[in-house]
Amino acid sequence: MQYRLYKLRFTTPVRFGTDSPGAGLADSAMTAHADTLFSALATEAALHGEDILNRFVQYAMQDDLMISDLFPFQGERLFLPRPLLPPASEKGENRSEVLAGTKERKAWKQQKYLAINDFAAYMKWIGGGEQFNPLRPEFAGRILRDRINHSDEKPRPYMVTAHSFSADSHGAGLYFIVAVKDEVVAELLEKLLELL
């Protein structure tokens, strides 16, 4: 298998649904799961012929193509979700117990992503090591837009959120990693990415 990393840079705001049950259009996520990306690529394949769609799906079913979730990047720094359950320290307590009720705990709960090269320092810190102050980048701005539903007799307003990876976010976007069996699979994936 070959492994490749693809960075997506957006020129317009993007909107991904959330995992929250009952979440409406006023709620959105900055990133997306692998199945969302796969569905978008499959839809693009279907628009360009049933044979392309069948090949794409077959590659995935045979594990000749595996796609990760979408994660944020900023410049050359790649980020992954912060681990939620820290391991215990030698004293039997973990950092979340030490931080209970502090302002620092609230800040850490809002820290959703860590730069890949910060993970070693983070693991030492939650095990009771030295102070750790991670980079806290702003990847994308949240945009809230008013819309009007004209399908009924009486127009009804509603809100839609999206995320904008603008110039203010210092070259931020989303990346994903793929495993492909060979160059033939990679070429089809790249063709679909360009079309998407």
SERO-4910 file (N, C-alpha, C, O; in steps of 0.05 Angstrom, whole numbers):
BEGIN
 pado doro    nc1    nc2    nc3   cac1   cac2   cac3    cc1    cc2    cc3    oc1    oc2    oc3
  Met    A     17    -24      0      0      0      0     18     25      0     39     26     12
  Gln    A      8     45    -14     21     71    -14      4     90      4    -21     88      3
  Tyr    A     17    108     18      3    127     35      8    155     24     30    162     18
  Arg    A    -14    170     22    -12    198     12    -28    216     29    -48    208     42
  Leu    A    -20    241     30    -34    262     46    -43    283     26    -27    293     10
  Tyr    A    -68    290     27    -79    311     10    -89    334     27   -104    330     46
  Lys    A    -82    358     19    -91    382     33   -112    396     15   -109    399     -9
  Leu    A   -134    403     28   -156    417     15   -157    446     24   -159    452     48
  Arg    A   -155    464      5   -157    493     11   -183    502     -1   -189    497    -24
  Phe    A   -198    517     15   -225    525      6   -226    555     -1   -215    572     14
  Thr    A   -238    562    -23   -241    589    -31   -268    601    -23   -272    625    -24
  Thr    A   -286    584    -15   -312    592     -6   -318    579     21   -305    559     28
  Pro    A   -337    589     37   -344    576     62   -354    547     57   -366    541     36
  Val    A   -348    529     76   -357    501     74   -375    495     98   -373    507    119
  Arg    A   -393    475     93   -411    467    115   -412    437    116   -419    424     97
  Phe    A   -406    426    140   -409    398    145   -428    395    169   -427    410    188
  Gly    A   -446    376    167   -465    371    189   -450    361    214   -428    351    212
  Thr    A   -463    363    237   -451    354    262   -460    326    269   -478    315    256
  Asp    A   -448    314    289   -456    288    299   -479    290    319   -489    269    328
  Ser    A   -486    314    327   -507    317    347   -534    309    337   -542    317    315
  Pro    A   -548    293    353   -575    285    344   -593    310    343   -593    326    361
  Gly    A   -609    312    322   -628    334    320   -615    360    313   -628    381    313
  Ala    A   -589    360    305   -576    385    298   -588    395    272   -592    380    253
  Gly    A   -594    420    272   -606    432    248   -585    447    231   -561    443    234
  Leu    A   -595    463    213   -577    478    195   -561    499    209   -541    508    199
  Ala    A   -570    507    233   -556    528    248   -532    517    263   -517    532    275
  Asp    A   -527    491    261   -505    479    274   -488    465    253   -498    450    236
  Ser    A   -461    468    254   -444    455    234   -417    449    246   -410    460    267
  Ala    A   -402    431    233   -376    424    242   -355    435    223   -361    440    200
  Met    A   -331    439    234   -309    450    217   -296    427    201   -285    433    179
  Thr    A   -298    403    210   -286    380    197   -307    360    189   -331    363    195
  Ala    A   -299    339    175   -318    318    166   -306    291    169   -282    287    170
  His    A   -324    271    172   -315    243    174   -309    232    146   -317    243    126
  Ala    A   -295    209    146   -287    196    121   -311    189    104   -310    191     80
  Asp    A   -333    180    117   -356    172    101   -369    196     86   -380    193     64
  Thr    A   -367    220     97   -377    244     83   -360    249     59   -371    255     37
  Leu    A   -334    248     62   -316    252     39   -320    231     18   -321    236     -6
  Phe    A   -322    206     27   -326    184      8   -352    188     -8   -352    183    -32
  Ser    A   -373    196      6   -399    200     -7   -397    222    -28   -408    220    -50
  Ala    A   -383    244    -21   -380    266    -41   -364    256    -65   -371    264    -88
  Leu    A   -343    240    -61   -327    230    -83   -344    210   -100   -342    210   -125
  Ala    A   -360    194    -87   -377    174   -101   -398    189   -117   -404    181   -140
  Thr    A   -409    210   -106   -429    226   -121   -416    238   -146   -428    238   -168
  Glu    A   -392    248   -143   -378    259   -166   -372    238   -187   -374    242   -211
  Ala    A   -365    214   -178   -360    191   -196   -385    184   -211   -384    179   -235
  Ala    A   -408    184   -197   -433    177   -210   -441    197   -232   -453    190   -252
  Leu    A   -434    222   -227   -440    243   -247   -424    239   -273   -431    250   -294
  His    A   -402    223   -271   -385    220   -295   -385    191   -305   -367    183   -321
  Gly    A   -405    176   -298   -408    149   -309   -410    127   -288   -396    127   -268
  Glu    A   -427    108   -294   -432     86   -276   -407     69   -273   -402     58   -252
  Asp    A   -391     66   -295   -367     50   -293   -346     62   -274   -332     47   -260
  Ile    A   -344     89   -274   -326    102   -256   -335     98   -227   -319     93   -209
  Leu    A   -361    101   -222   -372     97   -195   -367     68   -186   -358     63   -164
  Asn    A   -372     49   -203   -368     20   -196   -339     14   -190   -333      0   -170
  Arg    A   -320     25   -205   -291     22   -200   -284     33   -173   -270     21   -157
  Phe    A   -293     58   -167   -287     72   -142   -298     56   -118   -283     52    -99
  Val    A   -322     47   -120   -334     32    -98   -320      5    -94   -315     -4    -72
  Gln    A   -314     -8   -116   -300    -34   -115   -273    -31   -102   -265    -48    -85
  Tyr    A   -258    -10   -108   -232     -5    -95   -235     -3    -65   -220    -15    -50
  Ala    A   -256     11    -57   -261     15    -28   -269    -12    -15   -260    -18      7
  Met    A   -286    -27    -28   -295    -52    -17   -273    -73    -14   -273    -90      4
  Gln    A   -253    -71    -32   -231    -90    -31   -207    -80    -14   -186    -92    -14
  Asp    A   -211    -57     -1   -190    -44     15   -166    -36     -2   -144    -33      8
  Asp    A   -171    -31    -28   -150    -20    -45   -149     10    -42   -130     23    -51
  Leu    A   -169     21    -29   -171     50    -23   -183     54      4   -205     45     10
  Met    A   -168     67     22   -178     73     49   -173    103     54   -152    113     48
  Ile    A   -194    116     64   -194    145     68   -197    152     97   -214    140    110
  Ser    A   -181    171    107   -184    179    135   -205    202    137   -215    211    117
  Asp    A   -211    209    162   -228    233    166   -212    258    157   -189    256    151
  Leu    A   -226    280    155   -214    306    149   -205    319    175   -221    321    194
  Phe    A   -180    328    176   -169    342    199   -158    369    191   -152    373    168
  Pro    A   -156    388    210   -146    414    203   -116    415    200   -101    400    213
  Phe    A   -107    434    184    -78    441    182    -76    471    181    -95    485    174
  Gln    A    -53    481    188    -47    509    186    -19    512    177      0    505    191
  Gly    A    -15    522    153     11    524    141     22    495    137      9    479    124
  Glu    A     45    489    149     56    462    147     50    445    172     57    422    173
  Arg    A     35    456    191     29    442    216      3    426    213    -18    437    206
  Leu    A      5    400    217    -19    382    216    -29    378    245    -13    375    263
  Phe    A    -55    376    248    -68    373    274    -85    348    274    -95    339    254
  Leu    A    -87    337    299   -104    314    304   -121    320    328   -114    337    344
  Pro    A   -144    306    332   -160    311    355   -145    305    381   -129    286    383
  Arg    A   -149    322    401   -137    318    427   -148    293    440   -173    290    441
  Pro    A   -131    276    452   -142    253    466   -160    261    489   -154    280    503
  Leu    A   -183    248    492   -202    256    513   -197    245    540   -202    258    560
  Leu    A   -186    220    542   -182    207    568   -152    205    574   -139    187    563
  Pro    A   -142    224    590   -113    223    595   -106    199    613   -122    191    630
  Pro    A    -82    188    609    -73    166    626    -67    175    655    -62    199    659
  Ala    A    -67    156    673    -60    163    701    -31    168    704    -14    157    690
  Ser    A    -24    185    723      4    191    730     14    169    749     -2    152    757
  Glu    A     39    171    757     50    151    776     35    153    803     34    133    817
  Lys    A     25    176    810     10    180    835    -19    170    833    -33    171    853
  Gly    A    -27    160    809    -54    150    806    -74    171    798    -98    165    794
  Glu    A    -65    196    795    -84    217    787    -76    225    758    -53    223    750
  Asn    A    -96    236    744    -89    246    718    -93    276    717   -104    287    736
  Arg    A    -84    289    696    -84    318    695   -112    329    697   -116    350    709
  Ser    A   -133    315    687   -160    326    689   -169    327    718   -185    344    725
  Glu    A   -160    308    735   -166    309    763   -152    332    777   -163    345    794
  Val    A   -127    336    769   -111    358    781   -124    385    773   -124    404    789
  Leu    A   -134    387    749   -144    412    739   -173    417    746   -184    439    741
  Ala    A   -187    398    759   -215    400    765   -221    427    779   -208    434    799
  Gly    A   -241    441    768   -249    466    780   -231    490    774   -236    512    785
  Thr    A   -211    487    757   -194    510    751   -200    522    724   -214    510    708
  Lys    A   -191    546    719   -195    560    694   -180    545    672   -189    544    649
  Glu    A   -157    533    679   -141    519    659   -157    495    648   -154    489    624
  Arg    A   -173    482    665   -189    459    655   -208    468    634   -212    454    613
  Lys    A   -221    491    638   -240    501    619   -227    506    592   -237    500    571
  Ala    A   -203    518    593   -187    523    569   -180    497    555   -182    496    530
  Trp    A   -173    476    570   -166    451    558   -190    437    545   -187    423    525
  Lys    A   -213    441    557   -237    429    545   -243    441    517   -255    428    500
  Gln    A   -235    466    513   -240    479    488   -218    473    468   -221    479    444
  Gln    A   -196    461    477   -173    454    459   -181    428    445   -177    406    456
  Lys    A   -192    430    421   -201    406    406   -179    392    391   -180    367    387
  Tyr    A   -158    406    382   -138    395    365   -110    402    376   -105    423    387
  Leu    A    -92    383    371    -63    388    378    -47    383    353    -53    366    337
  Ala    A    -26    399    350     -7    395    328      6    368    332     12    360    355
  Ile    A     10    353    310     22    327    312     49    327    327     54    309    343
  Asn    A     65    347    322     91    348    335     90    357    365    110    359    378
  Asp    A     66    363    375     62    370    404     52    346    420     50    348    444
  Phe    A     47    323    407     35    301    422     54    289    443     45    282    465
  Ala    A     80    288    438     98    277    458     99    294    483     97    284    505
  Ala    A    100    321    479    100    339    502     73    337    517     72    339    542
  Tyr    A     51    334    502     25    332    515     23    307    532     13    307    554
  Met    A     33    284    522     33    259    537     49    261    562     41    250    583
  Lys    A     72    274    561     88    278    585     73    296    605     73    290    629
  Trp    A     60    317    596     46    335    613     23    322    627     20    325    652
  Ile    A      7    306    613    -16    294    626     -8    272    645    -23    263    663
  Gly    A     17    262    642     27    242    661     40    255    685     52    241    702
  Gly    A     39    281    687     50    295    710     76    310    704     89    320    723
  Gly    A     83    312    680    108    325    672    107    355    672     88    367    683
  Glu    A    127    367    659    129    397    659    106    410    644     91    398    629
  Gln    A    104    436    649     82    453    638     82    450    607    103    449    594
  Phe    A     58    450    596     55    447    567     35    469    558     13    470    567
  Asn    A     44    485    539     27    506    528     25    502    498     43    512    483
  Pro    A      4    489    488      3    483    460     -6    507    443    -17    527    453
  Leu    A      0    505    418     -9    525    398    -40    523    397    -51    501    396
  Arg    A    -53    545    398    -83    546    397    -91    562    372   -101    585    375
  Pro    A    -89    550    349    -95    565    325   -125    569    320   -141    553    330
  Glu    A   -131    588    304   -158    592    295   -158    583    266   -147    597    248
  Phe    A   -170    560    260   -169    549    233   -189    562    215   -183    569    192
  Ala    A   -213    566    224   -235    577    207   -254    593    224   -259    588    247
  Gly    A   -264    614    211   -285    630    224   -312    618    219   -318    608    197
  Arg    A   -329    620    239   -357    610    237   -374    632    225   -374    655    235
  Ile    A   -389    626    205   -407    645    191   -436    637    196   -442    613    192
  Leu    A   -452    655    203   -481    650    207   -496    667    187   -494    691    186
  Arg    A   -512    653    170   -526    667    148   -556    664    151   -566    642    158
  Asp    A   -570    685    145   -600    684    145   -609    674    118   -599    682     97
  Arg    A   -629    657    119   -642    646     94   -672    648     98   -682    650    120
  Ile    A   -686    646     75   -715    647     75   -726    622     61   -718    616     38
  Asn    A   -744    608     73   -758    586     61   -783    596     48   -801    606     61
  His    A   -784    594     21   -807    604      6   -826    582     -3   -844    587    -19
  Ser    A   -822    558      7   -838    535     -2   -867    536      9   -885    524     -3
  Asp    A   -872    550     31   -899    552     42   -911    579     33   -898    595     20
  Glu    A   -936    582     39   -950    607     32   -937    631     46   -933    652     35
  Lys    A   -929    627     71   -917    648     87   -886    642     88   -879    621     99
  Pro    A   -869    660     78   -840    656     80   -831    654    109   -840    669    126
  Arg    A   -813    634    114   -803    630    141   -772    633    141   -759    620    125
  Pro    A   -762    650    159   -733    652    160   -720    629    176   -732    617    193
  Tyr    A   -695    623    169   -679    604    183   -650    611    181   -643    627    164
  Met    A   -633    599    198   -605    605    199   -589    581    189   -596    558    194
  Val    A   -567    587    175   -548    566    166   -520    574    173   -512    597    169
  Thr    A   -505    556    185   -477    562    192   -458    549    172   -464    528    159
  Ala    A   -435    560    169   -413    549    153   -387    558    165   -386    573    184
  His    A   -365    548    155   -338    555    164   -322    566    141   -322    554    119
  Ser    A   -308    587    146   -292    600    125   -262    598    132   -253    609    152
  Phe    A   -247    584    115   -218    582    118   -207    605    102   -198    602     80
  Ser    A   -207    629    114   -199    653    100   -170    659    104   -155    644    116
  Ala    A   -162    682     92   -134    691     95   -127    696    124   -104    694    132
  Asp    A   -147    703    141   -142    708    169   -133    683    184   -121    684    205
  Ser    A   -138    659    172   -132    634    186   -104    624    179    -97    601    185
  His    A    -87    641    167    -59    636    161    -54    609    146    -39    592    155
  Gly    A    -67    607    124    -63    583    107    -74    558    117    -63    536    114
  Ala    A    -97    559    131   -110    536    142   -128    522    122   -137    535    103
  Gly    A   -134    497    127   -152    482    110   -155    454    124   -151    451    147
  Leu    A   -164    435    108   -168    408    118   -150    389    102   -146    392     78
  Tyr    A   -141    368    116   -125    347    102   -137    320    108   -151    317    128
  Phe    A   -130    301     92   -137    273     97   -115    255     86    -99    263     70
  Ile    A   -114    231     97    -94    212     89   -108    189     75   -129    180     84
  Val    A    -96    179     54   -107    155     40    -86    134     38    -62    139     37
  Ala    A    -95    109     37    -78     86     31    -89     76      4   -113     70      2
  Val    A    -72     74    -16    -80     64    -42    -63     40    -49    -39     39    -43
  Lys    A    -75     21    -63    -60     -3    -71    -39      3    -91    -16     -7    -89
  Asp    A    -45     19   -111    -26     25   -133    -33     51   -146    -51     66   -138
  Glu    A    -17     57   -167    -20     83   -181    -47     85   -195    -57    107   -199
  Val    A    -59     63   -204    -85     64   -218   -106     74   -199   -123     91   -207
  Val    A   -106     64   -175   -126     73   -155   -121    102   -148   -140    118   -146
  Ala    A    -96    110   -145    -89    138   -138    -98    157   -160   -108    179   -155
  Glu    A    -94    149   -185   -102    166   -208   -132    171   -208   -141    193   -213
  Leu    A   -148    150   -202   -177    154   -201   -185    172   -179   -201    190   -182
  Leu    A   -173    168   -155   -179    185   -132   -172    214   -139   -188    232   -133
  Glu    A   -149    219   -150   -141    247   -156   -159    259   -177   -164    283   -176
  Lys    A   -168    244   -196   -186    254   -217   -212    263   -203   -223    284   -209
  Leu    A   -223    246   -185   -247    253   -171   -244    277   -153   -262    293   -150
  Leu    A   -221    279   -140   -215    302   -123   -215    328   -139   -226    348   -131
  Glu    A   -203    327   -163   -203    351   -180   -231    358   -189   -238    382   -189
  Leu    A   -247    338   -196   -275    344   -204   -291    355   -180   -308    372   -184
  Leu    A   -286    344   -157   -301    354   -133   -293    382   -126   -304    394   -107
***
